[in-house]
Amino acid sequence: MPGSRRPAESDFELYDVRKPLPRSSPVERDALFTRALWETHLDGEGRVHRVKELQDRVFGGGCEADLRAEVWPFLLNMFPWESTLEERSRIMEEKRQEYEVLTNQWKSITPNQLKRFTLHRDREALVEKDVLRTDRTLEFYKGPDNPHVTALHEMLMTYCQYNFDLGYVQGMSDLLAPLYVLFNDKLLAFWAFVGYMDMVEDHFFMDQQKIQGKLADLSSLIYYCDSELYNHLEKEDSSNFFFCFRWLLINFKREFKDTDILELWEVIWTCPYNTDYSLFIATAILLQERDAIISGNMSFSQILKYINDLSQQLDLHKVLGNAESLFHNIRSQPDIPFNIRSHILRLVDSAMSSLDSAHVNSHAAEVTQDASRDTLDMSRDTIDMSPRDQESIARDQESSSGEPSREVNAAELGVDPASVLLLQ
C-alpha cells in the first residue's frame, strides 16, 4: 500500500505494537503569562532576564492577548533578549530601511522588465490569488478594496525579494495573516514573518523532505501508540497520513479558531523539550478522534472528510493537555523504539545497538519513501481546496473496482494549474 508497511512479526521483538500505549490524564494548563509577570523579567534598560523561566511560563499557559505584540518579537528572533530599549529602537530603524529597499526593488520593476521576468510574474500572480482568499471572513481583512489585503500582498512580495531562493509558496499567507492582525503594523508583521519563516522555511522546499519526514515521524508515533488505529488507517490506504499534510505544513493554522492559533503557535515556539512538538499535537488529535474513526469503519474518503470537518471545532486546551501528557507518557516508557527515542525525542541511548537502530527505523524509512512517491504532490495541490473538493478527490482515488488508486496527480484530477503550489 502506498506510504505504509505492515510490520513484520520480527518487529514485535523490539516493541509490541499489539499493546496500545497506556492512557494518561491530560496535563492541566497553567495560568496566563501576564503583563505583571512580564515586567518582573525586565530591567531598567529593557533587557529581558530569566529567559528560560519566561519561555516555560508561555509554554505552560500562553501569553495574555494584549502582551503578545511585546513578547513575540523576542520569540521570533526580531530582537535579542539581552537588547536594551535603545538598541531595539536602532534595530527597528535598520529593519525599516531594509524593508523600504526590498519593497522598492520589486515595485520599481518596469513593464519591459516584467515581460522578461517570468518568475516574478508567476510569484506575484500566486500571491495576488492567495491574499484574496486568506482570512477574508475576519473583520480585519473583510470587504472589497481592503487596505490590509493590499498590505498583505506588499509584504509577501517583499519577502520574495528578501528570500529570492524560496520566493512565495502557497500556504505562507496563512502564516503572515495572523501576525499582521496581531501587530497591525506592516514593518513589525513583516519582520515577525521573516522570523517565523526562518523556523519553518524547510516546510516549503521543493524536495518536500521536511514534510515527508514529519509525516513519517507521525506514522511512527501512531504505530507505537495505537496499533489498532494504525492498522485501520493502513487498511483504508491512509497510513501515509496525507490527511495531516496541511496540519504540519502551516502549523495547524486552519484547524483552530483565530484566537486559539496564536496560543498554539507560541506553545510550539517555546517548547522546552528537544523535539518537534507539532508531532505530539498532531498525534494527540488523532488519538482523541481514534474511536470515531475506528468505530465508524471510515474509508479513505470518509477519513479525509472527517479530519477536514474538525477544522475550527477542536478544543485547544484539551489538545494541548493531551499532547503534553502524551509526550511525558511516551518518554517514560521502557520500550521506546530507537527511531522515536533518538530521532523524535532526541534522546541519546548508547545501549541501543546499530543493528537495533537499523531494524526499527525501517518502518519510518519506508513510509518516507512511499509518501514522497504517492501522496505529497497531491497534498500540495489540494491545500487550498474546500473540504467538499478534497472529498471528491478522495472518492476519485478509489477506483470502480474498489481498489485504491496508486497515484493521483494534478492533471488527472483536473486541478487548475494556478492552484498548484509554486515551489521555486
Buried (B, 14 or more C-beta within 10 A) or exposed (E): BBBBBEBEEEBEEBBEBEEBBEEBEBBEBEEBBBEEBBEEBEEEEBBBEEEEEBBBBBBBBBBBEEBBBEBBBBBBBBBEBEBBEEBBEEBBEEBEEBBEEBBEBBEEEEEEEEEEBEEBEBBBEBBEBBBBEBBBEEEBBEEEEBEBBEBBBBBBBBBBBBBEEBBBBBBBBBBBBBBBBBBEBBBBBBBBBBBBBEBBBEBBBEEBEBBBBBBBBBBBBBBBBBBEBBBBBBBBBBBBBBBBBBBBBBBBBBBBEBEBBBBBBBBBBBBEBEBBBBBBBBBBBBBBBBEEBBEEEBBBBBBBBBBBEBBEEBEBBBBBBBBBBBBEBBBEBEEBBBBBBBBBBEBEEEEBEEEBBEBBBBBBEBBBBBBBBBBBBBBBBBBBBEBEBBBBBBBBBBEEEEEBBEEBEBEEBEBEEEBBBBBB
